[in-house]
Amino acid sequence: MITRNLAEHIKAAQEKYPVVTVTGPRQGGKTTLIKSLFPDIPYFSMETPDMRQQVSENPRELFARHGHRMVLDEVQRTPEVLSYIQTIVDEDPNAFFVLSGSHNMLMMENVSQTLAGRTAIFYLLPFSMTELGTAGVVPEKYEELLFKGAYPRLYDKGLDPVGFYQSYIETYVQRDVRQLKNIGNLNLFNRFLSMCAGHIGQIVNYSTLANQVGISVSTAQSWLSILETSFIVYQLNPYFRNFNKRIVKSPKLYFYDTGLACSLLRITSLDALENYYQKGSLFENFVINEISKAYYNKGSRPPIYYWRDSTGREIDLVLDLGGRLLPIEVKSGRTFNSDFFKNIEWWEGIADMPLENGVAIYGGDTDWETAHGKLVSWKHMQSLF
């Protein structure tokens, strides 16, 4: 089993909080990690129909029979149990619960309302490149990572990514989507999902998505919220403080896993990816995911944004380091070009707060300091964080 970097932080939280909450996408490794960290604590999955029925009908029986130390998986399926846990941990200093779930907004809304101040919250995403590197399975070409993605079963079981993602999407649409919302036309939803993959790295435009799929704008907004709730996509917000220029204030769209995005784009081989006209957008998505994981895997939240003005000048990624900003450009090319830093140099002239020296993360293998900023290989980018 590949070691998860988040493990030590989850374990340490046991000494400080009576409840630990772990959320993340389905098949991202939550259950495997929790069972390995807490093998002596009884485990119950609320995904199991009979268990879910028992807990829903008589939550007290669960605690009366099994005590005040347990793991409850997919707990968003039985939100009523959280109020009981709140009372238990307030009254019993030896109580300890581990909660997990794969519906981000639904779960976190219930947890934050009921267990505020009582739980440490962690996000477990698919494998990071650091975790894969520790296991010695990082390929030589970044295209292989873009195509294969990072879901644990692909590496633990040696699965073919084409078949894996087809099954993942079918299971997700048939099960999770119907749990979250009563969608009458699943074919339209599938089309919407694929359209989102074609908009990676672009400003979210609900009207465009709605017109392309043939749905209303309100439906597009609702469906995108479903995809966010189930850890399929996320929105990267713009940084707009401390600037006088007219700037864009709408978020950009990214996928939590590029392998899933490739499947939705019908990219079925490395050769097809090599020739894909928007490979640069997938590489940008991959880099932003890795930087996000570097923070999430420390138990932190990624302070990441992008920046764009009304004329189209853009910084791919801006890290807010607390009073200082780090501008980062992402380039899929394998050969250095001074244009990598062009937007950073321009941006530095208009920023109204202290900046770190700019960084360009690119598809090559070598790092070096240039006259324009620091050039960093995709293989070494997590050393920055």
N, C-alpha and C positions, 0 to 999 in steps of 0.2 A: 504494500500500500504506500502511495506517495504521501510524504509528510506534509500536512497543511500548516502554513505559517501562522494561521490564526489560532492554532491549538493552544499555545502557551498563554495567550491572552484570555481565552475562554476559561482555561483552568484557573488562572490567577483571579478571575472575577468571582470564583466560588468563595474566596476568602472575604469578599467585600459586599456581596449582594446575596439576598435570599433567593433571587430568581435570575436566571440567565436566559436570554432570548436570542435565538439564532434564526435568521431569515435569509432567503436567497432563492434562486430558481430551482425548479424541480430537477432532480438528478444532478444537482450541483455538489453533492457530497455531504449534506447536513447530517443525515441519519448515520452514515458510516462514521463521521467524525465524532458525533455525540456519543454513540455507542462505545467507541474506542476510548473516549475520555472518561466516561462514567459507566463502566461495565457492571458495577455493583448496584446501580440504581434501577429500580423497575421501569421498564419501557412500555408505553402504550401509544398506539397509533390511532388518532381520531379519523383516519382514512378508512379504517375497518368499519363496515356498516353496523355490526352488532355492538362493537365498543362505543361507537358514536351514539347509538340509540340508548344504550345503558347510561352513558354520561348525561345525555340530554334529559332523560326522564328522571334520573336520580343522581345528581352530582355528589351528594353527601356520601353515598354508598362507596364511591371510588376511594375517597379519602379514609373512610372508616375501615375499609378492608385492607388498604395498601399503605396507609400511613401518610406522612408529610414529606416524603422524599421520592420524587418520581420524575420521569421524562415523559412529556406529552408532545407527540409529534403531530404536525398539521393541526395545531390547536385552533386555528381560525375557523375550523369546522364546528367547534363547540365553544363559542365565545362566552357562554354563560358560566363556564367553569372558572373564568378569570376572577370573578367577584369572590368566589370561595377561596381561591388562592390568596387574594389580597387579605382577607380576614385571617387566614391561617398564618401567613408570614408575619402579620402584625401581632399575633398572639403567641406563636411558637418560635422562640429564637433558634431552634435547631432545624426548622423547616428549610427545605431546599428543593427548588423546582427548575427543570430545564424545559423551556418551551421552544418549539420550532415550527416553521410554516413557510409556505411558498407563495402566499398571496400578500404582497408587500403592503399595500395601502389598507386592505381590510384588516390584516393582522395588527399592523402598527397602530391603527386608529384605536382598536380595542385595548391593546397593551398599554399605550400611552395614557389612555383615559383611566384605566383601572389600576395599573401598577406603576404609575409615575413615582420615581424616586426609589423604587424597590427592585428594579431590574437593570442589569447591564444588557445593552443591545448590540449585537454583532451581525454583520453582513458577510455571508460566505458565498463568493462567486465561483465559477469554474476555475480550474487550475491557473495560476499565474505562471509567467515564464520563469520566475525565480524558483517556484516549486518544481516545475518540469526540469529546470537546470540541475537542481539538487539530485534529481532522479536520473540525470544523464540522458534525457530524451528530447532535448531541444534540437531541432533540425538545423541544417546549414543555411537554408533559404527561408526567409520569412513567409513566402507564399505557402509553404507547407503548413505553417501555423494558422494562417488566414483560412485555408481550405479545411483543415481538420478541426479547428476550434479547440476548445479546452475542457469539454465535459469529461468528468473522471472516467466514465465507463469506456470511452474511446481508448483510453490508455490502459486501464486495468484489465479490460477484456479483449483488447486488440480488435475492436469493431471497425467495420468499414464506415466511414463518415456519411457516405451517400445514403446507405440503408438506415443508419442510425437517425439521421435528421429527418428523413421521410417519416419514420415511425414516431419520432418525437413530436413533429408538427401534427400528425394525425391524432395522436393521443391528447396533445394539448388542446386542440380545437374541440374534440369530441367530449373531453372531460372538464378541463379547467374553464373554458369559455362558457360552457353551459352552467357551470356552478356560479359564475360571476354575473351572467346576464342572459336573459332569454332572447337569444338571437335566432330569428326565424330562418334566415337564409345563410347557411354556413358557407356556401360557395362564394357569396359576396364577401364574407368576412375573410376567407382564404385569399381572395383577390386583393383585399385591402392590406392584408399582412404582407403579401408579395410587393405591393406598391410601396409600402413603408421601406422595404429593403432597397428599393430603387431610389429612395430619397435619403440614404445615409449621408450625413455630413451637410445636409441642406437645411435651410430655415424652415421650420414647421409652418406649412401653409394648408390649413384645413380645407379651404375652398378648392385648391388644386387636387388634393387627395380625394375629396368628395366627388369632384367632376370626373376624375379618372376612373373611379370605381362605379359611379352611378348611384350615390347615396346622398343624403342631406349633410350639411355642414355639422349639424348637431349630432348626427349619427357618427360622423368621422371623429368628432371630439370624444364621444362616448367610447368608441372602439379603441382609440388610442389610449384612453385611460385604462381600459382592460389590459392592453399590452404592457403598459407600465406596471400595473398591479401585479401581473404574473411574471415579472422580470424578463420580458422579451425585449423591450426597448426602454430607453431613457432619454430625457431631454437635457441638453447641456445649456445652461443659462448664460446670457451675455454678461460681461463686466461693463458697467456703465457709470460707475462712480468716478469722480475726479477728472472728468473730461468735458471740455467745452464744445467739441465738435458734435455735429448731428450723428447719432449712432443708432444702430439697429438694436432693438430691445426684445426681439422674439427669440425663443430657444432654437437650437439645432437638434436634429434627430440622430440617434445612434442605437445600435444593437448591443446587448450584453455579450453576445458571442458572434464572432465573424463566421464561424462554420455554419451556424444556423442561417445567417444572412446569405451565405453562398448557396445553400440549399434552396432558399426561397427565390434566389436569382437564377436558379437552374444551372448553376456552375457545377458540373459533375466530374471535373478532373483538374489536375494541376495545369495542364496545357490550356484548358479553357480559362482558368484564372489568369494565367500569364498574359493572355491576349484580351482580357476583359477591359473595356474602355474606362471603367471607373475603378480600376484596381487601387488607384491612389486614395480614393475615399475609404475603401476597405482597410488599407494600411493605416490611415488616420484613425479609423475606428479602433483598430487593434492597439495602436499606441495609447490612445486615451483610455481604453479598457485597462491596459497594463498599469498605467499611472494610477488609475482609480483603485485597482487591486492592491497596489503598494500601500495605500492609505487604509483601505478596508481591512487588510490583513494585519494591521497593527491595532485594530480596534478603533481607528479614527475615521473621519469623514473627509473625502477628497475636496480640497478647496479650489476646485477647477472651474474655469469659465472659458469663453471665447470672446473675441472682440472684433467688431466690424463697424465701419462707418457707412454713411449713406452713399458714398461713391464706390463701395465695393472693396476698399482696403480692409484686410483681415489679418488677425493673429489667430492661428489655429487653437492655441491653448494659452490661458493665462492662469498662473497659480498665485493665489493670494496668500502670501507667507506672513501675514500679520504686519501691516505697515509697509511691506515691500511687495513688489510684483515681479514674477518671473515669466517673461514671454517665451513661448516655445513655438517653433514652426515644425511641421511634420512633412517630410518629403520622401516619397517612395523610391526615388532614384538612387542608384548605387554609386554614383560619381558626384563628388562635390561640385557645386556651382555657387558662385558668390551671390546669385539671386536668391539663394536660400534665406539670406538675412536681410533682403531688401525691405520687406514690410516691417521687420523689427527695428531697423535703423530709422525708418520714417516714424514709427510709433513712439520710439524713445524721445523724439523731439516734441511730442505733444502731450505726453503724460505729465500729470500734475503731482506725482508722488514718486518716492525712491524706487528704483528698479534694480533687479539683479541683471548681470550680463546675459544677453539673449542666448538661447540654445536652439539648435536645429537637430532634430532626430531624423535620421535618414536610413535608407535601405542598404547602405554599405557596411563594411566590417571594421573600419578604423576610426578611432577618436583622435581629435587634435584641436588645439586652440588656433583659431584663425584670426585675422585682423578684424573680422566682423563679429565674432562670437565663438561659442564652443560648439563644435560639431561632435555629435554623439551617435554611435552605431545603435541600431535597434537591439542588438545583442546585449548592450550595456546600459540601457536607459534606466533600469531600476536602481542603478548605482547613484542616480541623481537624487533619490528620495529615501 
